[in-house]
Amino acid sequence: MEIKETLMNRSFSVSSSDPYMFSLRIMEEISKNTKLIEKTNVYETDGPHNRSTVVFEALELIDDFSRISFRFELLGEDGLLRANVRGGLKLRIDETGFFSQVFSDYYVRTIFPILQKISEDRIKFFGEKIDKLINE
């Protein structure tokens, strides 16, 4: 059984004199509180134009079956940073027999609501962290 729930989908643009360094600062601030996996880190320049792409995921493993992940896509170009942040809760339990099916039913009815509450707290945390970084 697999359940994917979208927790947050947020986009914003902000002016910055150096969008690449701002992207790295966002990544550094997020990494202080959670495990981070860097996917892409590219800086390109062709004379007067500078472009950057920084993509990373912030992961929080809840238990062996569930995790919360937030994917940050930060695209910078000529003084403008465009960002997309998507967060989700993923639950995966392999049902190989009767007992694993009973366990997954129990897990979804009993544990999953607790995971949703934990997820709400993480959404609030990342939302506040992003707002703080943008408004500095």
N, C-alpha and C positions, 0 to 999 in steps of 0.2 A: 504494500500500500504506500502511496506517495501523495502528500498534500503540499501544495505550494500556495502560500498566501502573500499577496502584495501588501506591504505595510506602509510604504511611502514612495511617492513618485514626485520629485520636485525638480524644477528647472529654474535657473536664474542666470542673469548676466551682470557683470560688474566691471567698471573701468578700473584699470590698474596700469601703472607705468611699466611694470614688468610682470605680465601674466604668468610666465613660467615660474618665477620665484614665488609668486603668490600661490600657485598650485602646489609647489613643494612645501610651502609653509602649512597649507591646509592638510597635506598628507602627514606632515610631522605632528601637527596638533592631534589629528585623529589617532595616530599610532601611539600616543601617550596612554591611551585608555583601552585599547583593544588590539588584537592581532591583525596585522595588515599584510596583504599579499599584493605586491606591485605587479601589474599586468603589462603596462606600457609606459615608457618614459622617453619621449622624443622631443628634441629641440631642433628646429630648422631655421636657417636664415638665408636669404638670398638678397643681400644688400639692405635696402630699407625695410623689408618685410620680415617679421619674426613670427614663427608659428610654433606652438607647442601642443603636445598631447600627453596628458598624464591620466592614466586609468589605474585604479586600484580598488581592492575590495577589503572591507573591514568585516572580519568574521568573529562570531561568538558561538562556540560550540556549547550547547546546552547540555546534551547528554549524547549517548551513542546513536540516537535516532533523529535528533533535531538540531538545527542550527539557524542562527539569524545572520543574514549577510546584507551588507550595504555596498553597492557598487557606485563608485564616484568616477564620472567621466568629465575631465576638465580640459577644455579646448581653448587655447589662447591664441590671439592673433592681433597684432598691432594695437596694443593697449586695451584690449577687451578680452575678458575671460567669460566663456560660456560654460555652464556646469549643469550636469544632469546627475541626480542622486536617486537611485532606486534601492529600496529596502524590501527584504522579504523574509518570510519564515518558511523553512523547508523541513518537512517531516518525512522520513522514509523508514519503513519497517518491512523487511522481507518476510512474507508469509509462506513458509515452507510446509506447514502442517496445521493440524487442529490447534495445538497449544499456541503457536505463534499467531494464529488468527484470533484466538481468545485474548491473547496479550494485546494485540493491536487494537481490538475493540475497546478493551479496558483503557489503554493508553489514550485513545482519542476521546473517550467520554470523561476521563478523570484528569489526565495530565495536560492535555492540549489546552483547556481553558487557562491553566496556570501559565503555560507558555505564551499564550496571547497577552496576558497581563505583563509578563516580562518583556515581550516585544514592544508593547506600548511605552514602557519605560525607556527602552533603547531608542525608539523613535523620538521621544521627547529629548533625550540626551543629544542625539545627532542633530536634531533640529536647532536646539539651543547653541550647540557648538558651531554649526554653520552660520547661524545668524550673528553670533559674536564675531566670527572671523570676517564676515562681509562688512559689518558695521565699524570695524576698526579703522 
